[in-house]
Amino acid sequence: MLERMGVKTGNRNPWLSGNFVPVEKELPLTPCAYTGAIPDELAGGQYIRNGGNPISNQDLSRDAHWFDGDGMLSGVLFRPGDKTGTIQPEFTNRFVLTDVYLSAKTSSRLVRPILPSIATLVNPQKSLITIVLDIFRTLALVILSHLPGSQKAIKKIGVANTAIYYHDGRALATCESGPPMRVQLPELGTAGWYNGKTAEGEGNHKTEKGPDFGGSGPLGWFREWVTGHPKVDPNTKELILYHNTFFPPYVNYSIIQATRKTGTQDNPSHQAHILNRPVPGIASAKMMHDFGVSSAFTIIMDLPLSLDPLNLAKGKSVIDYNPRGRSRFGVFPRYRPQDIQWFETNACCIFHTANSWQTDSADLERQSVNMLCCRLNSAALVYSAGNITPPKYDVPNELQEEEQCRLYFYEFQLSSEGNASTILNQWALATIPFEFPVLRDNMFMSAAKYIYGCSNSGTTFGAGLGSVVKLNSLVKINVETLIARGRRSPPIPIKGCVDMRDINSILASEDPEDPIKVFEMPIGHYTQEPRFVPRRNGTTEDDGWLLTYVFDESTHLSADGEPKDDAFSELWVIDAKTMTDVVVKVRLPQRVPYGFHGNWISQEEIADQRPLDKLRSIPNSKSMDANPPLREGGWKAFLGVLK
């Protein structure tokens, strides 16, 4: 199939193989067949998952990384019946029409993406000249996009491929290389960039006054870059986020208040917007993907994983990990980043936090802030996700740990003096691999009892050359029970663990009160990050369903490991309480490639979207091939056009 598409398949990158292969076809809302009984709570809502799906994909021997790619949203709307009461699932998938996507789409000569691959930036074997030329190629393409004849100027380089959130009448697709992109539900059309005040396509976008994400000055373009994981407070409806840049102070912090009153707004905040407020205490540019937020505190993670172009001048990769460095956690009251307190411990990587909450005490010396996160004890995943052998580090024995990614508990004790502070607890809750954490939305930023996530019953989250992250298990962890057990009998700090069983021992358990439950996919099936939807009038926190995309590789991949022409994925609805029953399987009209993060948007939220005057579209006129041809054949090859 790929050869018929004119795709080169020599030296195939594993991250461009199997169900990681991008899909080309976009579908409007399309009715789907299903088995089982669809829960009434799903009626009118939509499950949406984001992920990288590179549009320029002809050169399959190029550098490629799992984190690369143009954003593609894949959603299932549960359309309620008008008279019959039946619920009809409908699938749609749409590219997020970023500047980069539109520029690539209108230039058929491109055979690889406009932006450098993260695999290029992280590879210690790449020469300085190779990296510089790749960056220069991107700059040249951006400049060319502004010349007469171009169909779309690239003003922002965000690809919006990480996650999707709903805030204050807007659905926002995110990625930390730019501001969020507003999309319209349920069709998943793209409105445009959101600047903290309004989004493109909204009637008042050009007339609304006041500060926005970037602010003024020559560095405003960098300050408007927003974390791929902003947080929405389930009570105040505030949108809390940070901006990671290459220049001091390196991290800025914003809070966007909700201005629309909704029936679910129990405790609206009366605070004003906070925009681009500096977070003190960070000394260099970092690869910072997530952070923690409780109902009263924010946690910034300054880990020894740098993302800094200046690394090239030091003989390092742009993305570089220092296993001898220190992991620093900055905790501050939500509205006062200037009051930050720093906590230090051993080096690690954390891409995703699960939940944060504080103990309530009038005595600050007894107040602590807790965080659950997925802690890796190395940066191996950063390399293996780009088909790169992780470098060998000379690490002292006292700092060496078993290769792992586990659900980890931190407890930071605050100090009224604001001096060096104490990490009261830091240990893993279980030994099993654990990533892509989710929980019930209304328990976020409080002491939730359950955290759900993904695991693999056959391997770890992987450090070897060519290994890929494929997930065959969903996990439910009673964190309340395991944290209490750890407090009673504390494990060894940093390296210790509360529940020492492997995943097969947990699968064999018949204890109905087991604090860890695993739903293992059938052989050959792989899952993705789930999303929790609560049962209406449920009696317990876990009373609801997990929604997740599932792909059967044993049926839908050919003998050479590539997707068949008629391959398709399914959306499974799993009982989140029992972790044993699949109540619904929705057959989708095509594959959903393995991707990143999703969300559940309720019927009420879809109906409450802010009005739009227009959506982005792909230009109908001639493509950039109508531009005057580049005079030097070598430049054509360098820029990644026809060779």
C-alpha positions in Angstrom: 0.0 0.0 0.0 2.7 2.5 1.0 4.7 1.8 -2.3 1.5 2.6 -4.3 1.3 5.9 -2.4 4.8 6.8 -3.6 6.3 6.3 -0.1 9.9 5.2 0.3 10.0 2.3 2.7 13.8 1.6 3.0 15.2 1.7 6.5 11.7 2.1 8.0 11.6 4.0 11.3 9.5 2.0 13.8 7.7 5.1 14.8 6.4 5.4 11.2 5.3 1.7 11.1 2.4 -0.4 12.3 -0.4 1.6 13.9 2.0 4.6 14.3 1.6 5.1 10.5 -0.3 8.4 9.9 -3.7 8.3 8.4 -4.4 10.5 5.4 -8.2 10.4 5.2 -10.3 12.9 7.2 -13.9 11.9 7.8 -16.9 14.0 8.7 -19.2 12.8 11.4 -19.9 9.2 10.2 -22.4 6.8 11.9 -20.7 3.8 13.4 -21.9 0.2 14.2 -21.6 -0.9 17.8 -22.3 -3.8 20.1 -23.5 -3.5 23.7 -25.7 -1.0 25.5 -24.5 2.6 25.4 -24.8 4.3 28.8 -27.3 7.2 28.9 -24.6 9.4 30.4 -22.8 9.4 27.1 -25.7 10.9 25.2 -24.8 14.2 23.5 -21.2 14.1 24.6 -18.0 13.6 22.6 -14.8 11.7 23.3 -11.8 13.3 21.5 -8.2 12.2 21.4 -5.2 14.2 20.1 -2.0 12.9 18.5 0.8 13.6 16.1 0.0 12.7 12.4 2.6 14.1 10.0 1.2 15.4 6.8 4.6 15.3 5.0 5.4 11.7 5.3 6.9 10.4 2.1 10.5 10.0 3.4 10.1 7.1 5.8 13.9 6.8 6.4 14.0 10.3 7.9 14.5 11.1 11.6 11.2 10.7 13.3 10.1 10.9 17.0 6.8 9.9 18.6 6.4 13.5 19.8 6.6 14.8 16.2 3.7 15.4 13.8 0.8 17.6 12.9 -2.1 17.5 15.4 -5.0 15.3 14.4 -8.1 15.1 16.5 -10.1 11.8 16.4 -13.5 12.0 18.1 -16.7 10.0 18.7 -19.9 11.9 19.2 -22.7 10.1 20.9 -25.7 11.7 19.1 -28.9 11.3 21.0 -32.0 10.1 19.1 -34.7 12.6 18.7 -37.7 10.4 19.3 -36.5 6.8 19.7 -34.1 7.6 22.6 -31.4 5.6 20.9 -27.8 6.9 20.9 -25.9 6.8 17.7 -22.1 7.0 17.9 -20.5 9.0 15.0 -16.8 9.2 14.3 -14.8 12.1 12.8 -11.1 12.9 12.5 -9.7 16.3 11.5 -6.2 17.8 11.2 -5.7 20.9 13.4 -5.2 23.6 10.7 -2.1 25.2 12.2 0.1 27.5 10.2 2.7 24.7 9.8 0.1 22.2 8.6 -1.5 24.6 6.1 1.9 25.6 4.7 2.9 21.9 4.2 -0.5 21.0 2.8 -0.2 23.6 0.1 3.3 22.6 -0.9 3.2 19.1 -2.5 7.0 19.2 -3.0 7.7 18.7 0.7 8.6 15.0 1.5 9.4 15.5 5.1 8.0 17.8 7.8 8.8 21.5 8.0 10.0 21.4 11.6 13.1 19.5 12.8 12.3 16.2 14.4 12.9 15.9 18.1 14.9 12.8 17.2 17.4 15.1 15.4 17.6 17.5 18.4 18.1 14.7 21.0 20.5 12.4 19.1 24.0 12.7 20.6 25.5 11.2 17.4 24.3 14.1 15.2 26.9 16.5 14.2 26.6 20.2 14.9 26.5 21.0 11.2 23.7 18.5 10.7 21.5 20.1 13.4 22.3 23.6 12.3 21.4 22.8 8.7 18.1 21.2 9.8 17.2 24.3 11.9 18.3 26.6 9.0 16.1 24.6 6.6 13.1 25.3 8.9 13.9 29.0 9.1 14.2 29.1 5.3 10.9 27.5 4.8 9.2 29.8 7.3 10.7 32.8 5.5 9.6 31.4 2.1 6.1 31.0 3.4 5.9 34.9 3.8 6.9 35.6 0.2 4.3 36.4 -2.5 2.7 33.3 -4.0 2.7 31.4 -0.7 -0.7 30.1 0.3 -0.1 30.4 4.1 2.5 32.4 6.0 3.9 30.6 9.1 3.5 33.0 11.9 3.5 30.5 14.7 5.2 27.1 14.7 2.9 25.2 17.1 1.6 21.9 15.9 -1.2 21.4 18.5 -0.7 17.7 18.7 -0.6 17.0 22.4 -4.0 17.3 24.2 -7.4 18.9 24.1 -9.1 20.8 26.9 -12.4 22.7 27.4 -12.4 26.0 29.1 -14.9 28.9 29.2 -16.8 28.0 26.1 -13.8 27.0 24.0 -12.2 23.6 23.1 -8.5 24.1 22.9 -5.9 21.8 21.2 -2.5 22.3 22.9 1.3 21.8 22.3 4.1 23.6 24.1 5.6 25.0 20.9 2.8 27.6 20.5 -0.4 28.9 22.0 -3.5 26.7 22.0 -5.7 26.3 19.0 -9.4 26.7 19.3 -11.5 24.0 17.6 -15.3 23.8 17.1 -17.2 20.8 18.4 -18.5 18.4 17.4 -17.2 18.7 13.8 -13.6 19.4 15.0 -13.1 22.3 12.6 -10.3 24.7 13.4 -11.0 28.3 14.4 -7.5 29.6 15.2 -5.0 30.6 17.8 -6.2 31.5 21.3 -4.2 34.3 22.9 -5.6 34.3 26.5 -8.4 36.7 25.6 -10.0 35.6 22.4 -9.5 33.1 19.5 -9.2 33.7 15.8 -12.6 33.3 14.2 -14.4 35.0 17.1 -16.0 38.3 16.2 -14.1 40.4 18.8 -10.7 38.8 18.2 -9.2 41.9 16.6 -10.9 44.5 18.7 -10.6 43.0 22.2 -8.2 45.1 24.2 -5.9 44.2 27.1 -2.8 42.0 27.6 -2.5 38.6 26.1 -0.2 35.6 26.4 2.8 37.0 24.6 2.8 40.5 26.0 4.9 43.1 24.4 8.5 43.2 23.3 10.7 41.1 21.0 10.4 37.9 23.1 6.6 38.0 23.2 6.5 35.3 20.5 8.3 32.8 22.8 6.2 33.8 25.9 3.0 32.9 24.1 4.1 29.2 24.0 1.9 27.3 26.4 2.3 24.0 28.2 0.7 21.0 26.5 -1.0 20.3 29.8 -2.8 23.4 31.2 -5.1 22.7 34.1 -8.8 23.6 34.5 -9.9 23.9 38.1 -13.2 21.9 38.4 -14.6 24.4 40.9 -13.4 27.8 40.0 -13.1 27.0 36.3 -9.8 28.8 36.1 -7.3 27.8 33.4 -3.9 27.6 34.9 -0.8 27.3 32.7 2.8 28.2 32.3 5.0 29.4 29.4 8.4 27.8 28.9 11.0 29.8 27.0 14.7 29.9 26.1 15.4 33.2 27.9 15.3 34.4 31.6 13.2 34.0 33.6 12.6 30.8 31.5 9.1 30.1 32.9 6.2 32.6 33.0 2.9 31.8 34.6 -0.7 32.7 33.7 -4.2 32.1 35.1 -7.2 32.8 32.8 -10.5 33.3 34.7 -13.8 31.9 33.4 -16.2 34.7 32.3 -19.2 32.6 31.3 -21.5 31.4 34.1 -22.4 27.7 33.9 -24.6 25.5 35.9 -21.5 23.5 37.1 -19.7 26.6 38.4 -19.9 25.9 42.1 -17.3 28.3 43.4 -16.4 30.9 40.8 -13.2 32.7 41.5 -13.2 36.5 41.9 -9.5 36.8 41.1 -8.2 38.8 38.1 -6.3 37.3 35.2 -2.6 36.7 35.8 -0.6 36.9 32.6 3.1 36.2 32.0 4.1 36.5 35.6 7.7 35.3 36.1 8.5 32.2 38.2 11.8 32.9 40.0 14.5 30.4 40.7 15.0 28.6 37.3 18.5 29.1 35.9 18.3 27.6 32.4 15.9 26.5 29.6 14.3 23.1 30.3 12.2 20.5 28.5 9.1 21.0 30.8 6.0 19.1 29.7 3.7 19.2 32.7 3.2 20.6 36.2 1.1 20.1 39.3 -1.9 22.1 40.5 -3.9 21.7 43.7 -6.9 23.8 44.7 -4.5 26.3 46.4 -0.9 25.6 45.2 1.1 25.2 42.0 4.1 22.9 41.5 6.7 23.7 38.8 9.2 21.0 38.0 12.7 22.0 37.2 14.3 18.7 36.2 17.8 18.0 34.7 16.4 17.6 31.2 17.3 20.7 29.2 15.9 22.0 26.0 18.3 24.8 25.0 19.8 25.7 21.6 22.8 27.0 23.5 23.7 23.4 24.3 25.1 23.2 20.8 27.8 25.7 21.8 28.7 23.4 24.8 29.1 20.3 22.6 25.7 18.8 23.8 22.5 18.0 22.1 19.7 20.6 22.1 17.8 18.2 24.4 20.2 16.9 27.0 19.7 14.9 30.2 22.1 15.1 33.2 21.7 12.1 35.5 24.1 13.7 38.0 21.9 16.8 38.2 19.1 17.6 40.7 15.4 17.5 40.3 13.8 20.7 41.7 10.2 21.2 42.6 9.0 24.7 43.1 5.8 25.0 45.2 3.9 28.3 45.5 0.4 29.6 46.4 -1.7 29.7 43.2 -1.7 33.5 42.8 1.8 34.3 44.2 4.6 32.7 42.2 7.0 35.1 43.8 6.5 33.1 47.1 7.9 29.9 45.6 9.7 27.3 47.8 12.1 24.9 46.2 12.6 21.2 47.1 15.5 19.2 45.7 16.1 15.5 45.2 17.7 13.0 42.8 17.6 13.3 39.0 14.5 12.0 37.2 12.2 12.7 34.3 8.5 13.4 34.7 6.3 13.9 31.7 2.9 13.6 33.4 1.4 14.4 36.7 -1.7 12.6 37.9 -3.0 14.8 40.7 -2.0 17.3 43.4 -3.7 18.3 46.6 -2.7 20.0 49.9 -3.3 19.2 53.5 -5.5 21.8 55.2 -3.9 23.2 58.3 -4.0 26.7 59.9 -0.4 26.0 60.9 1.8 26.6 57.9 4.5 24.4 59.4 2.1 21.5 59.3 0.9 22.2 55.8 2.1 20.0 53.0 1.4 19.8 49.3 1.1 16.3 47.7 1.7 15.2 44.1 1.2 12.0 42.2 3.1 11.7 39.0 4.6 9.2 36.5 8.3 9.2 37.4 11.0 7.9 35.1 14.5 7.5 36.6 16.2 8.3 33.3 15.6 10.0 30.0 15.7 6.7 28.1 12.2 7.1 26.8 13.1 10.5 25.2 15.7 8.6 23.1 13.9 5.4 22.4 10.8 7.4 21.2 13.1 8.6 18.4 14.6 5.2 17.5 17.9 6.2 19.2 20.1 4.2 21.6 20.1 6.0 24.9 23.6 7.3 25.8 25.5 5.5 28.5 26.1 7.6 31.6 28.7 7.3 34.3 26.3 7.4 37.3 27.6 6.9 40.9 26.3 3.7 42.6 24.3 5.7 45.1 22.3 7.3 42.3 21.7 4.2 40.2 18.1 2.8 40.0 16.3 0.1 38.2 15.0 1.3 34.8 11.3 2.1 35.4 8.3 4.4 35.1 6.0 4.2 38.1 3.2 6.1 39.8 5.1 8.1 42.4 4.1 10.0 45.5 5.7 13.2 46.7 4.8 15.2 49.8 6.4 18.6 50.2 6.3 20.2 53.6 6.0 24.0 53.4 8.0 26.4 55.6 6.8 29.7 57.0 10.3 31.0 56.5 10.4 30.1 52.8 13.9 28.6 53.3 15.1 25.2 52.2 12.2 22.9 52.6 11.7 19.2 53.3 10.3 16.4 51.1 8.5 14.3 53.7 7.7 11.4 51.4 9.0 10.3 48.0 8.4 6.8 46.9 6.5 4.7 44.3 3.1 3.3 45.0 3.6 0.2 42.9 6.4 -1.5 40.8 4.3 -1.9 37.7 4.9 0.4 34.7 2.4 3.2 34.8 1.8 6.2 32.4 -1.0 8.4 30.9 -2.7 9.0 34.3 -6.3 10.1 34.5 -9.0 10.5 37.2 -12.5 11.6 37.7 -12.7 15.3 36.7 -14.5 16.6 39.8 -11.9 15.0 42.0 -9.0 16.7 40.3 -6.9 19.0 42.7 -8.3 17.2 45.7 -7.5 14.0 47.6 -8.9 11.5 45.0 -9.1 7.9 45.9 -8.5 6.4 42.4 -6.1 7.0 39.6 -6.4 5.2 36.3 -3.6 4.8 33.7 -1.9 2.5 31.1 0.6 -0.3 31.5 2.2 -3.2 29.7 2.2 -6.7 31.0 5.1 -7.8 28.8 7.8 -5.1 29.1 8.7 -1.7 30.5 8.1 1.7 28.9 11.2 1.0 27.1 14.7 2.0 26.7 16.1 -0.1 23.9 16.9 0.8 20.3 13.8 0.6 18.2 11.5 -0.2 21.1 8.1 1.4 20.9 5.5 2.2 23.5 2.5 0.0 23.0 0.1 -0.5 25.9 -1.9 -3.6 26.5 -3.3 -2.9 29.9 -5.4 -0.4 31.8 -4.8 0.0 35.5 -6.9 1.3 38.4 -4.9 2.2 41.6 -6.5 2.9 44.9 -4.0 5.6 45.8 -5.7 6.4 49.1 -5.0 2.9 50.4 -1.4 2.7 49.1 -0.5 6.1 50.4 -1.9 5.2 53.8 0.1 2.0 53.7 3.2 3.8 52.8 2.8 6.3 55.6 2.4 3.5 58.1 5.5 1.7 56.9 7.5 4.1 54.8 9.5 2.6 51.9 13.1 3.7 51.3 13.0 7.3 50.1 13.4 7.7 46.3 14.1 4.0 45.4 11.4 2.4 47.6 8.0 1.1 46.7 4.8 0.3 48.6 3.4 -2.6 46.5 6.2 -4.8 45.2 4.1 -7.2 43.0 4.6 -7.5 39.3 1.7 -7.0 36.9 1.2 -10.8 36.4 0.8 -11.3 40.2 -1.8 -8.6 40.3 -3.6 -10.1 37.3 -3.7 -13.4 39.3 -5.1 -11.8 42.4 -8.7 -12.8 43.4 -8.9 -10.3 46.3 -12.0 -8.1 45.6 -10.4 -5.4 47.8 -7.0 -5.4 46.0 -5.9 -1.8 45.7 -4.6 -2.4 42.1 -6.9 -3.8 39.4 -5.7 -4.4 35.8 -7.8 -4.8 32.7 -5.6 -6.7 30.2 -6.4 -6.4 26.6 -6.9 -9.6 24.5 -3.7 -10.9 22.8 -2.7 -8.6 20.0 -4.9 -5.7 21.1 -3.4 -2.4 22.3 -5.0 0.5 24.0 -4.4 4.2 24.5 -4.9 6.8 27.3 -8.4 6.3 28.7 -10.9 8.9 29.9 -13.3 8.6 32.8 -17.0 9.5 32.5 -19.0 9.3 35.7 -22.3 7.5 36.1 -25.2 9.9 36.8 -26.2 9.6 40.5 -23.3 7.2 41.1 -22.6 6.2 44.7 -18.8 5.9 44.6 -15.9 7.8 43.1 -15.2 5.0 40.6 -18.8 4.5 39.5 -18.5 5.2 35.8 -16.8 4.2 32.6 -13.4 4.4 30.9 -13.4 5.3 27.2 -10.3 4.3 25.1 -9.4 3.6 21.5 -8.3 0.0 20.9 -6.4 -1.5 17.8 -6.1 -5.2 17.1 -2.7 -5.7 15.5 -3.2 -9.4 15.1 -6.0 -8.8 12.6 -5.3 -5.4 11.1 -1.5 -5.5 10.4 -0.1 -7.4 7.4 2.7 -9.9 7.6 5.3 -7.2 7.2 3.8 -5.3 10.2 2.0 -2.5 8.2 -1.6 -1.5 8.4 -4.0 -3.3 6.0 -6.1 -1.1 3.7 -9.3 -2.0 5.5 -7.8 -1.7 9.1 -9.9 0.0 11.7 -9.9 0.8 15.4 -12.6 0.5 18.0 -13.7 2.7 20.9 -14.3 0.6 24.0 -16.4 1.6 27.0 -15.2 -0.3 30.0 -16.8 -0.4 33.5 -14.4 1.6 35.6 -15.6 0.1 38.8 -15.2 -3.6 38.1 -12.3 -3.2 35.5 -13.6 -6.4 33.9 -16.5 -5.6 31.7 -16.6 -4.0 28.2 -20.1 -2.6 28.0 -19.8 -1.2 24.5 -17.5 -1.6 21.4 -17.9 1.0 18.7 -16.4 0.0 15.3 -14.8 3.0 13.7 -14.6 3.5 9.9 -10.8 3.7 10.0 -7.7 3.4 12.2 -6.8 5.8 14.9 -3.0 5.8 15.2 -1.5 5.5 18.6 -1.4 9.0 20.0 -1.4 11.1 23.2 -4.1 12.7 25.3 -7.9 13.0 25.1 -10.9 14.4 26.8 -14.6 14.0 27.4 -16.7 17.0 26.4 -20.2 16.9 27.8 -23.4 17.8 25.9 -23.8 20.9 28.0 -20.3 22.1 27.2 -20.7 21.5 23.5 -23.9 23.5 23.5 -22.3 26.3 25.5 -19.5 27.0 23.0 -18.8 30.6 22.2 -20.0 31.7 18.8 -17.6 31.8 15.8 -17.7 34.0 12.7 -15.5 31.7 10.6 -13.3 28.7 10.6 -9.9 28.1 9.0 -9.8 26.2 5.7 -7.3 24.9 3.3 -6.7 27.4 0.5 -8.4 26.5 -2.8 -6.0 28.3 -5.1 -2.9 26.7 -6.6 -0.3 25.3 -4.2 3.1 26.8 -3.4 4.4 24.9 -6.5 3.2 28.0 -8.4 6.1 29.9 -6.7 9.1 30.6 -8.9 11.3 27.5 -8.8 14.4 27.6 -6.6 17.4 28.2 -8.9 19.8 25.8 -7.3 19.0 22.1 -7.4 21.1 21.6 -4.2 18.8 24.1 -2.4 15.8 22.1 -3.5 17.3 18.9 -1.9 18.3 20.8 1.2 14.8 22.2 1.7 13.3 18.8 1.5 11.5 19.3 -1.8 11.5 17.0 -4.8 14.8 15.4 -5.3 
